[in-house]
Amino acid sequence: MTRRSFLKTAAVVGAGAAAGIGFPAVLRAQGGTVKVGVLHSLSGTMAISEVSLRDVCMMAFEEINAKGGVMGKKIEPVVVDPASNWDLFAEKAKQLLLQDKVAVVFGCWTSVSRKSVLPVFESNNGLLFYPVQYEGEECSKNVFYTGATPNQQLIPAAEYLMSKEGGGYKKFYLLGTDYVFPRTANKILRAFLLAKGVPADSIAEEYTPFNHQDYQTIVGKIKRFASSGNAAVLSTINGDSNVPFYKEFANQGLRSENAPIMAFSVAEDELRGMDTSALVGHLAAWNYYQSVSTPQNKTFVQSFKNYAKKNNLPGGDKRVTDDPMEAAYFGVYVWKQAVEKAKSFEVDAVRKAVYGQEFLAPGGKIKMDEANHHTYKPVLIGEILKDGQFKVVSRSKGLVKAEPWSEYTSADKGCDWVKHQGTYQKKA
């Protein structure tokens, strides 16, 4: 999507909101049900990742309904498919809020899709739970971010690669899909690497379009970049482009021992579609893996497999869980807890009730920040195993507080919706 078309869509949506197309809270929960929206791409390039987020949200709704619902009302999901089309995300969000009158929406993966719907949620006072790690530099009053911020994923991953236990790498190839998240993530990563003394000529940076399939030339460049040793790839490739990238990496004889790939958007679910035998040892940075050994995670994993089999979902009981799925799942429960605390489905009341909420998620206890709409999470570095699962090789000590603004690019900015109106300038 071009910047021009994005702005055009945002303007159209905003104009609709400005025309006074609002709706009272009482309409969000009528009779014995409450409508909630699910806004994930079920087709197009992002379906490889987002279909499972739809599935795990549906499982959470089923679990909650089986126990009586939310404040005595059964959840009635309204599922829409924006088809990996960023303009369509805004239109579908508008439909959910204004036509279907949902109380909350669970959705989006890419940052461009989230940026597309922001004007819709902010103009109509909707509420979005966003479950995917992202680049930060945002703090919307109408969004709760249950994925990681850069200090909970990007920076710890780079620190690990530079550490003795992570291999002590000194050269970094930043490769991403050409849109908001990779561009901003790499701006932060480059600032971090330079601050840590990595010379500028030891940092390469390159982008490909969404759905890019031919990585022969780029992998050739990486091979030459890594030929002298001490090089690692920091990958922000998104969607189904990961499949040909990893395949070409292996085809050209590159293995994790030559140049490890540290991925920020590849998890167990994406690995289902790949030959993982040549990927052993490559890395990912997340806040949850299916292999996390907690009692609640064992229940979660088995429940999802059972749910997939019972509902004849593709893959059946061979399906896996991953980080964005866990964040999508506990987002549903955090919203439920907040509604019950607020004793209301009204967005303003629920928003305040989310602050400070804790929940025993599959990966362990998480906590919603008291002011900045983000989530305290653990940081885990995982190594790909032959069976497509991850072995945790590094773990943070406890939960890490989310910083929407990175100390390496915006150290003067903070976010607080209690004492300030969102983003504010820190005092010197």
Salt bridges, closest charged atoms under 4 A:
GLU50 OE1 - HIS40 ND1 2.83
ASP55 OD1 - ARG54 NE 2.56
ASP55 OD2 - ARG319 NH2 2.70
GLU62 OE2 - LYS310 NZ 2.68
GLU135 OE2 - ARG114 NH2 3.08
GLU137 OE2 - LYS187 NZ 2.95
GLU138 OE2 - ARG114 NE 2.78
GLU138 OE1 - LYS115 NZ 2.81
ASP178 OD1 - ARG183 NE 2.88
GLU205 OE1 - ARG190 NH2 2.91
GLU206 OE2 - LYS221 NZ 3.07
ASP269 OD1 - ARG272 NE 2.85
GLU340 OE2 - LYS336 NZ 3.05
GLU346 OE1 - ARG28 NH1 3.65
ASP348 OD1 - ARG351 NH2 2.35
GLU358 OE1 - LYS365 NZ 3.61
ASP369 OD2 - LYS401 NZ 2.52
GLU370 OE2 - LYS367 NZ 2.62
